[in-house]
Each structure stands twice: as C-alpha cells, then as structure tokens.
Amino acid sequence: MTLAERLAEFAVGLEFEDLPPDVVASVRLRALDILGIALAASTSELAPSVLGALEGWGRGGPCSVAGSNLTAPPPLAALANGALAHGLDFDDTHAVSITHASAVVLPTVLALGEAGGYNGRALVTAAVAGYEAITRLGMAAPGAFHARGWHATAVCGTFAAALAAGRLERLDAGRLTAALGIAGSFASGVIEHLEDGSWVKRVHPGWAAHSGIVAAGLARGGFTGPATILEGRFGFYRTFLGSEPARAPFDTLGKEWETLRVGFKPYPCCHYNWTCPDFVDTWIKLPMLRDPTVARRPGG
C-alpha cells in the first residue's frame, strides 16, 4: 500500500463517532479561532488586493468570504479565506511538522460545507482527516522543506486540502488516492519572501486550499493521479527534497491524534520568535523598572 493509499484508506474509514471528544472540541475551537483571525485580517493591508482579485474575476457563488459581502465558488472562496486566515501570522502551528494546519484545512471544508450544505459532524470529520494529513506529511521530513526553500504549509497543505475535500464529498478510496496524486502536481510555495518581507507567504494556505479542492473535484469526475505520488521515483519527497519520507508518522493514523498537537499562537509572529515577546513581557514587569519604553526598530 502506498502512502497516498494509506491516507485515503484512513480518511474513507474515518467517522465522526471514531473521534475522541477532545479532538472534536479542538476542531470546533480552531474554527472559531481561524474565523476570528480571518475577520480581523479582512481590515488589514492585504485585504483590498485579495478581495479586489475576487471582484475582478466576477461576483457570485455559494460561498462566503470573511469580512465582506462577496460570494464565490468554493476554490476561490477557499483561496481568499485561506489568505486572510494566514494574513496576520496569528494562525495555529504544529511544531514538529512546521505547518499552519488550520489556515489550509478550515477554509477548505468551510467553503465546500457551505456550498454542499454539509452538517457540522461532516465538517469536523473532514477537517480531522486534513489535520492528520498535513501534520504527518511534514513530520515525514521535519524541517527539511524549509531547509530546501519550500513552505511546508503550502506544499503539504495541498495534499491535506485534497484529502479533506474528498472526505467531505465522500469519494471512495480509489478516487481519493487519485485526488492526492493530482494534488502532488499542484503543490507549490517557496519562502523567498523571507528575503524582502513581501506578502506572497500569506496566500500560501489559500492556494493550497484552492488546489486541494480542485484536485478532489477532478478526481470526483474520474480524473486520475499517481498512487505513488508521495514516495515514487518522481514523487513529492524525492522531487522536493531528494530523499524518501519517513513512514513512521503514517503508522499511527487513527491511533494518535496530531490534531491535538496543533498549538494556538499567543502572538502574531512565527513561533520561533515567541521568546522575544515573552522576554519583553517579563522584563517590563520587573519591580526595578519604572515606566519602561519599548521601541520598535524602523523597518523591524
């Protein structure tokens, strides 16, 4: 069984009744968190360009876009909402895989859920399939994507979005495997933005969500993709990283829940930087300091 087949088998067999109560509660809380972040980002500097792009492509569709009166088809709504969800860098993080899971998974299932009228149980189940996928795909090569210039959230997230979308739409295992095979050709997102602070990183989760929905839609209609997309000779890990994926993370599917290990952010910045605001918060409370001033470096 290939890794894509293993993920598909897990997703197809996953039912709401299989989910531990704390996993269900976690997803519900993450939905509130990501919606709040997206609403806040809808008034931020990047919002006009995101919303303007949607307007330029034409209004109309069954799906809402956070903080606006725009509606769009599922792929475009997921693109916009994913960009907004990641736009403030306040969305949650899975530390080992170094992925922002919710900003990909939730825009995917919320868009399709609104379009298809799915109930909350179906949305939660599909979301968990997505969470368990994006985290394990990153855990199969921890840190390696960023070391090679890839944004793990974006490239791993495309597969997770396809899996979540396919699970929500009840694709069978064969078509869900095909969706993952298709997603492998859509996966993209490099981190050159770190050199100049440009905005493209913010749209990465939205692009992954968009691409995953498209991949699942193609597979639903019978379009095929390689089952060996993850570990194959020209597959995801060998092409992107030049190495094989670790299989151990996939062995615990359905036994351990990485969804619970996705951590909320206390600050709107990369989790590697949290020591800095933690230090400042502690420092300004020291009794020997009176009226401390914290200055921001120009351009910092």
C-alpha positions as CSV (number, residue, x, y, z in Angstrom):
1,M,0.0,0.0,0.0
2,T,1.4,3.4,-1.0
3,L,1.4,6.3,1.4
4,A,-1.4,8.0,-0.6
5,E,-3.5,4.9,-0.4
6,R,-2.9,4.7,3.3
7,L,-4.1,8.3,3.8
8,A,-7.1,7.7,1.6
9,E,-7.9,4.5,3.5
10,F,-7.7,6.4,6.7
11,A,-9.9,9.2,5.5
12,V,-12.6,7.0,3.9
13,G,-12.8,4.9,7.1
14,L,-12.9,7.8,9.4
15,E,-16.3,8.5,11.0
16,F,-17.4,11.2,13.5
17,E,-18.1,8.5,16.1
18,D,-14.4,7.5,15.9
19,L,-13.2,10.9,17.0
20,P,-12.3,11.3,20.7
21,P,-14.3,14.1,22.4
22,D,-11.2,16.3,22.9
23,V,-10.4,16.1,19.1
24,V,-13.9,17.3,18.3
25,A,-13.7,20.1,20.8
26,S,-10.3,21.1,19.4
27,V,-11.6,21.4,15.9
28,R,-14.6,23.5,16.9
29,L,-12.3,25.8,18.9
30,R,-9.9,26.1,15.9
31,A,-12.8,27.1,13.7
32,L,-13.7,30.0,16.0
33,D,-10.0,31.0,16.2
34,I,-9.4,30.9,12.4
35,L,-12.7,32.7,11.6
36,G,-11.8,35.4,14.1
37,I,-8.4,35.8,12.6
38,A,-9.8,36.0,9.0
39,L,-12.3,38.6,10.1
40,A,-9.6,40.7,11.7
41,A,-7.4,40.3,8.6
42,S,-10.3,41.5,6.4
43,T,-9.5,45.0,7.6
44,S,-5.7,44.6,7.2
45,E,-3.4,45.9,4.5
46,L,-3.6,42.8,2.3
47,A,-7.4,42.6,2.2
48,P,-8.0,45.0,-0.6
49,S,-5.8,43.1,-3.0
50,V,-7.3,39.7,-2.1
51,L,-10.9,40.9,-2.2
52,G,-10.2,43.0,-5.3
53,A,-8.9,40.0,-7.1
54,L,-12.2,38.1,-6.4
55,E,-14.2,41.1,-7.6
56,G,-12.1,41.3,-10.8
57,W,-12.9,37.6,-11.5
58,G,-16.7,38.3,-11.2
59,R,-19.0,38.1,-8.2
60,G,-21.2,35.1,-7.5
61,G,-21.1,31.7,-5.9
62,P,-22.4,29.8,-2.9
63,C,-19.6,30.5,-0.5
64,S,-18.9,33.4,1.8
65,V,-15.7,35.4,2.0
66,A,-14.8,36.6,5.5
67,G,-15.5,40.2,6.4
68,S,-17.1,41.0,3.1
69,N,-20.3,40.7,1.1
70,L,-18.6,38.9,-1.6
71,T,-19.5,35.3,-2.6
72,A,-17.5,32.9,-4.7
73,P,-17.2,29.3,-5.9
74,P,-15.6,27.0,-3.4
75,P,-12.0,27.1,-4.8
76,L,-11.9,30.9,-4.9
77,A,-13.6,31.3,-1.5
78,A,-11.0,29.0,0.0
79,L,-8.2,30.9,-1.7
80,A,-9.4,34.2,-0.2
81,N,-10.3,32.9,3.2
82,G,-7.0,30.9,3.5
83,A,-5.1,34.1,2.7
84,L,-7.0,36.0,5.3
85,A,-6.6,33.2,7.8
86,H,-2.8,33.4,7.5
87,G,-2.6,37.1,6.8
88,L,-1.8,38.2,10.4
89,D,0.5,35.3,11.1
90,F,-1.7,34.6,14.1
91,D,-3.0,31.2,12.9
92,D,-2.1,28.0,14.8
93,T,1.1,25.9,14.2
94,H,2.1,22.3,14.5
95,A,5.6,22.5,15.8
96,V,7.1,19.2,14.6
97,S,5.9,19.4,11.0
98,I,6.2,23.3,11.0
99,T,2.8,23.7,9.3
100,H,-0.1,26.1,9.8
101,A,-2.8,23.5,9.6
102,S,-6.0,25.4,10.3
103,A,-5.4,28.1,7.6
104,V,-5.4,25.4,5.0
105,V,-7.9,22.8,6.3
106,L,-10.7,25.0,7.6
107,P,-11.1,27.3,4.5
108,T,-11.3,24.1,2.5
109,V,-14.0,22.4,4.5
110,L,-16.0,25.5,5.3
111,A,-16.2,26.5,1.6
112,L,-17.3,23.1,0.5
113,G,-19.5,22.7,3.5
114,E,-21.4,25.9,2.7
115,A,-21.7,25.0,-0.9
116,G,-22.9,21.5,-0.3
117,G,-24.9,22.0,2.8
118,Y,-23.0,19.5,4.9
119,N,-23.6,19.3,8.6
120,G,-21.2,20.1,11.4
121,R,-20.3,16.5,12.0
122,A,-19.3,16.0,8.4
123,L,-17.2,19.2,8.5
124,V,-15.4,18.2,11.7
125,T,-14.6,14.7,10.4
126,A,-13.2,16.0,7.1
127,A,-11.2,18.6,9.0
128,V,-9.6,16.0,11.2
129,A,-8.6,14.0,8.1
130,G,-6.9,17.1,6.8
131,Y,-5.2,17.9,10.1
132,E,-3.9,14.4,10.4
133,A,-2.6,14.5,6.9
134,I,-0.8,17.9,6.8
135,T,0.9,17.2,10.1
136,R,2.2,13.8,9.2
137,L,3.3,14.9,5.7
138,G,5.5,17.4,7.5
139,M,6.6,15.0,10.2
140,A,7.8,12.6,7.5
141,A,10.7,15.1,6.8
142,P,10.8,17.5,9.8
143,G,12.5,20.8,8.9
144,A,13.6,19.5,5.5
145,F,11.1,21.5,3.4
146,H,12.1,24.9,4.9
147,A,15.8,23.9,4.6
148,R,15.3,23.5,0.8
149,G,13.3,26.7,0.5
150,W,9.8,25.2,0.5
151,H,6.9,26.4,2.7
152,A,5.7,23.2,4.3
153,T,2.3,24.7,5.0
154,A,1.8,25.2,1.3
155,V,3.2,22.1,-0.2
156,C,2.0,19.6,2.4
157,G,-1.2,21.5,2.8
158,T,-2.3,20.9,-0.8
159,F,-2.5,17.2,-0.1
160,A,-4.3,17.8,3.2
161,A,-6.9,20.0,1.5
162,A,-7.4,17.4,-1.2
163,L,-7.9,14.7,1.4
164,A,-10.3,16.9,3.5
165,A,-12.3,17.9,0.4
166,G,-12.5,14.3,-0.8
167,R,-13.5,13.0,2.6
168,L,-16.3,15.6,2.9
169,E,-17.6,14.7,-0.6
170,R,-17.4,11.0,0.2
171,L,-15.0,10.0,-2.5
172,D,-14.2,6.3,-2.5
173,A,-10.6,5.2,-1.7
174,G,-9.6,5.0,-5.3
175,R,-10.7,8.4,-6.2
176,L,-9.4,9.9,-3.0
177,T,-6.0,8.4,-3.8
178,A,-6.2,9.9,-7.3
179,A,-7.0,13.3,-5.7
180,L,-3.8,13.1,-3.7
181,G,-1.9,12.1,-6.9
182,I,-3.3,15.2,-8.7
183,A,-2.5,17.4,-5.7
184,G,1.1,16.5,-6.0
185,S,1.3,18.4,-9.3
186,F,-0.4,21.4,-7.7
187,A,1.7,21.6,-4.6
188,S,3.8,24.8,-4.5
189,G,5.1,27.6,-2.3
190,V,8.7,28.8,-1.8
191,I,10.0,31.0,1.0
192,E,12.0,33.6,-0.9
193,H,9.6,36.2,0.8
194,L,11.9,35.9,3.8
195,E,14.5,38.0,1.9
196,D,12.3,41.0,1.5
197,G,9.1,40.6,3.6
198,S,6.8,40.5,0.6
199,W,3.3,39.2,1.0
200,V,3.2,36.0,-1.0
201,K,3.5,33.8,2.1
202,R,0.2,35.0,3.2
203,V,-1.6,33.5,0.3
204,H,0.1,30.1,0.5
205,P,-2.6,28.4,2.7
206,G,-5.3,29.8,0.5
207,W,-3.6,28.5,-2.6
208,A,-3.2,25.1,-1.0
209,A,-6.9,25.0,-0.1
210,H,-7.9,26.1,-3.6
211,S,-5.7,23.5,-5.2
212,G,-6.9,20.7,-3.0
213,I,-10.5,21.5,-3.8
214,V,-9.7,21.4,-7.5
215,A,-7.8,18.1,-7.2
216,A,-10.7,16.5,-5.4
217,G,-13.1,17.8,-7.9
218,L,-11.2,16.4,-10.8
219,A,-10.9,13.1,-9.1
220,R,-14.6,13.0,-8.3
221,G,-15.2,13.1,-12.1
222,G,-12.8,10.3,-12.7
223,F,-9.5,12.1,-13.4
224,T,-6.6,10.1,-12.3
225,G,-3.3,10.8,-10.5
226,P,-0.4,8.5,-9.5
227,A,-0.9,6.5,-6.3
228,T,2.9,6.7,-5.8
229,I,2.9,10.5,-5.7
230,L,4.5,10.7,-2.2
231,E,7.3,8.1,-2.3
232,G,7.6,7.4,-6.0
233,R,10.8,7.9,-8.1
234,F,9.5,11.2,-9.3
235,G,7.2,11.8,-6.4
236,F,6.8,14.5,-3.8
237,Y,9.6,13.8,-1.4
238,R,12.2,12.7,-3.9
239,T,11.5,15.7,-6.2
240,F,11.1,18.3,-3.5
241,L,13.7,17.1,-1.0
242,G,15.8,14.5,-2.8
243,S,15.0,11.9,-0.1
244,E,12.5,9.3,0.9
245,P,9.8,10.1,3.5
246,A,9.8,8.5,7.0
247,R,6.9,6.1,7.1
248,A,6.6,6.0,10.9
249,P,4.2,9.1,11.1
250,F,1.7,7.3,8.9
251,D,1.7,4.2,11.0
252,T,-0.1,6.0,13.8
253,L,-3.1,7.2,11.7
254,G,-6.2,6.7,13.7
255,K,-4.2,5.7,16.8
256,E,-2.6,9.0,17.8
257,W,-4.2,12.4,17.0
258,E,-1.8,15.1,15.8
259,T,-4.8,17.4,15.7
260,L,-4.4,17.9,19.4
261,R,-0.7,18.9,19.0
262,V,-1.5,21.9,16.8
263,G,-0.9,24.8,19.1
264,F,-2.6,28.2,19.2
265,K,-0.5,31.3,18.9
266,P,-0.2,33.7,21.8
267,Y,1.5,36.3,19.5
268,P,1.0,37.2,15.8
269,C,4.5,36.1,14.7
270,C,6.5,33.0,13.9
271,H,6.6,30.6,16.8
272,Y,10.4,30.6,16.7
273,N,10.2,34.3,17.7
274,W,8.0,33.9,20.8
275,T,10.9,34.1,23.2
276,C,11.3,37.8,22.3
277,P,7.8,39.0,23.3
278,D,7.9,36.6,26.2
279,F,11.1,38.2,27.4
280,V,9.8,41.8,26.9
281,D,6.5,40.9,28.7
282,T,8.5,39.5,31.7
283,W,11.1,42.3,31.6
284,I,8.7,45.2,31.8
285,K,7.0,43.7,34.8
286,L,10.2,43.6,36.9
287,P,9.9,45.7,40.0
288,M,13.2,47.6,39.4
289,L,11.8,49.1,36.1
290,R,9.6,52.1,36.2
291,D,7.8,53.4,33.1
292,P,9.8,51.2,30.7
293,T,9.7,52.2,27.0
294,V,9.8,49.6,24.3
295,A,10.9,51.0,20.9
296,R,10.4,49.4,17.5
297,R,13.3,49.5,15.2
298,P,12.5,51.2,11.9
299,G,11.6,48.6,9.3
300,G,11.5,45.9,12.0
